[in-house]
Amino acid sequence: MKKVAKIAPYGFAILFLLPIALPFIWQILTSLMSPAEIASGSSWPSALYFKNYLDVFSGRYSFLRYIANSFIISSATAVLSIAIGCLAAYALARMRLRYKNAFMLAILSAAMLPQIAAISPLFLILRRAGLLNTYWGLIIPYIGFNLPLAVWMLYNFFRQLPPELEEAAALDGAGFGSTIWHVFLPLAAPGVFTTAILVFIFCWNEFLLALTLNTRESMRTVTVGIAMFPGLYEMPWGIIFAAATVITLPLVILVLVLQKKIVSGLMAGAIKS
């Protein structure tokens, strides 16, 4: 019975993870098949076919450019969302504001706004501002859609910190900026770290805004770039699956390596000390 009790949790974990992992495993296997094997409906490659990966990085597709665009946009959005979110979260968590609950409700309501509802206004505003087909044309909307997440997560962290910290910082002559930078941010590092990762992943995977606001080929992100792989008379499934594997693996590795920090960040912000 003791052995069963020890093995049972692992068995349940495997049963839970298997449906989640199967699509990713299928994606990798398909990326290693030749076009003939894919067309035949084979479920396992007879020989590893790495030409799909070579074709992804060939001159036919500007895939490295797409990766660079996604990395720049995602990184900038994560940094700016954290910077703005920290200021807003600190004010809402530590200052006596008359309509604090109304502000928090408004921020939560903004998070419920579907992207499709904002596409037309965003397109018209960015076109008038001359920001279409630019990095800022995606960074600004991404910040708007990610700020509610950043504010709410950091708000929970800042709210838990004891007021004595601010009093001690004030006695030492620290101002508003120094208090946030030297006192609150180091203590809220798990929340900041977790929020930045979640924002980065959202921006990296986002498709609708990137497709609508950046139509120039040189400004495409990886998600839009892969969607443009099919030709007029061909559907290069092997190349598409190879490209999808290339952009997915870094995120999977990042989450696996940093999973303890991510979980600790989420739990620390959810449990009141």
N, C-alpha and C positions, 0 to 999 in steps of 0.2 A: 504493500500500500504506500509505503514511503517513496518507493521508486516511481510509482504512478503519480503521486502528488508532485514529485519534482519534474517529471516529464510533461505532465498535463499542461502547464502554462506555455511551454515551448510549442506543444501541439496546437493549442488555440492560437498562438501568435502566428504560426505558419499558415493555418487555415484563414486567418484574417488578412495576412499580407499577400497570400497567393493571388487573389483576384486583382489586387492593386498592382502586383509585379508582372502579371501575365501580359498586359498590353506593352509594357516596356521590353520584356523579353522577346515578344513577337516582333516588335519594331527592330530590335538588334538583329534577330535572325533574318528578317526580310532584307535588311540593309546589306547582308552578306550573301545574298542570292543573285544569280545572273538573271537578266530579263526573261530568258526562256523558262527558268524555274519559277519565277514569280507568276508568269502567264499560265503555267501549268497547274498552279494552285498548290505547289509543294509546301509543306510545313517545316521542312528542315533542309538546309543547304547541303548538297552532295559534296561540294568543295567550297572553301572560303573564297568569296569573290570580292576582293578589295578595290576593284576598279570603280565601284560606286563612290567610295570615299575619295579616290583620286580625281574623279570627275567633279565632285563638289568643289574642290579647290583648284580646278582648272580655270583657264582664262575664259571659258564660256560663261561662268557665273562669277559675279563680284562678291563671293561669299565672305571673304575676309573683310571687305568693306562693310558688309551688312553687320558682321560681328562687332566691328569697331563702332559703328553707329549705335548699336544697341547698348554696348558697354558704356559709351560716353553719356548717352541719354539716361540710362538706368542709374549710373553712379551719381550724376549730377542731381537727378531727382531725389535719390536717397539722401544725399548730403543736405540739400536745401529743405527737404521735407522735415528732416530731423532738426535743423537749425530753427526753422519757423515753428515747428511743433513744440520744441522745448520752451520757447518763449511763451506761446499760448498756454501750454500745459502748466507752466510755472505760475502764470498769472491766475489761472482758474483754480489751481490747487492751493496756492499759498496766500493769495490776496483776498481781502474781503470785498467782493463784488456784489452789487445789489441784485443783478439778474443773472447770477452764475448758472442756475439751473436752466434758465431759458437759453443761455449760450450753449450749454452742453447739449440740450435738446436740438438746437439748430444745427450743431455740428453733426450730431447723429442723423438728423434728417437729411443732411447733405450727402452722407454716405449712402443713403438709400436711392439717390438719383441714378437711374440707369444711364449708361454712356450714350446709348442711342438717342435719348431725349435731348442731349446737349450737343450732338454732332453738328446740326445746322447752325445754331448760334455761334458755336466755336469756330466753325469754318468761316463764317462771315466776319467775325471779329478779327481773327488772325489774318485773313486776306486783306482787310482794311489796314491792319497794322504792319503788313508786309512780312509776316512771320511764317507764312506757308513755306514748306520745303526748307526749313531751318531746324537746328537743334532746339532752339527756344520754343518753336512752334509746337513741339511735343512735350518739352520739359514743363512748361507752364501748366498745360492741362493735366499732366500727370501729377504735379504737385497738388493741384486742386482736388483730384480724386483720392489722393493718398493722405492728405492732411487729417481728415477725420480719424483714420486709423492711428496716425502718429500722435495726435493730440490725446485721444482716449487712452492709449497705452501708457504714454508718459505721464498723463494726469494721475493714473493709479499709482505710479511709482512715487511721484513727487508728494502725493497726498499722505503717503505712509511715513515719510521722513519726519522726525520730531522737530518741533519749532525751536528747540534749544540750539539747533545747528545755525539757524539764521541769527539768533541772538548772539551766539559766539562769534560768527562772522562779522556782525555789525560792531561788536566790541573791538575786533581786530582792525576795524577801519575798512572792511570790504564793502564795495558798492554793489549795485544790482547785478552788473555783469560779472564781477568777480565771484559773487556768491553762487551764481549759476554755474560758472565755468569751473571754479576750484572746489566747490562743495557738493552741489547737487548732481552735476553730470557724472563725476566719478562714482558716487553712490548709486546712481541710476544706470550705470553702465550696462547691466544685463538687459534692461528695457530698451535702452538706446540701440544696443547691438541687435537685439531681436527685431525691433521695428525697422531698422535699416535693411536687414536681410529680407524681410517680408515685402518692403517697398521695392527693393531691387528685383525680387522675383516677379512681382506684379508687372513692373515696367518691362522686364525681359520677355515676358510671355504675352504682353498686350498686343492685340491685332487690329481692332476696329479703328481706333484713333490713328494708329500708325499708317493704316491703309488709306484713310480719308485725308489726313492733313499733310502727309509727305508723299507726294505722287512722283517726285523726281527719282530716277533710278539710283543716283548716287547717294540719296538720303534714305533709302529703304532700311528698315530694321530686319533682323533675321527672320521673324515670323512672316513678314510681308514678302521678303525675298524668296523664301521657300514656296510660298503660295504662287509665285510667278515662275517657278521652274517648268511647269507643263508647257509644251509647245502646242502649235496649232493642230498637229497630227500625231502627237505622242504624249504619253503619260509616263514619265520616267520614275516609276515607283521606287526602284532601288536607290536612285539618287536622292529622292525626297526623303526616304526613310533614313538614309545615311546622314543627310543634313540634319534631320530631326534628332538623331542620336548624338550628333556632335554638339548641338546646342542644349541638349537635355543633360548629358553626362556631367558638365561642370556644376550644374545646379544640384544634381543628385549627390555628387561628391561633397559639395559645400555643405549640404544639409546633414549628410552622414557624419562628416568630420566635426561639425559644430552643433550636433543635435542636443548635446547636454546643455550648452549655453542657451540654445533656443528654448528648450523646455523650461529651464530654470528662469529665463526671462519671462515667459508666458505665465508660469505659476507664481512667480514673485509678485507680478502685477495683479494677480487675481486673488491672492490670499492676503488678508489684512493682518499685519503683525501686531 
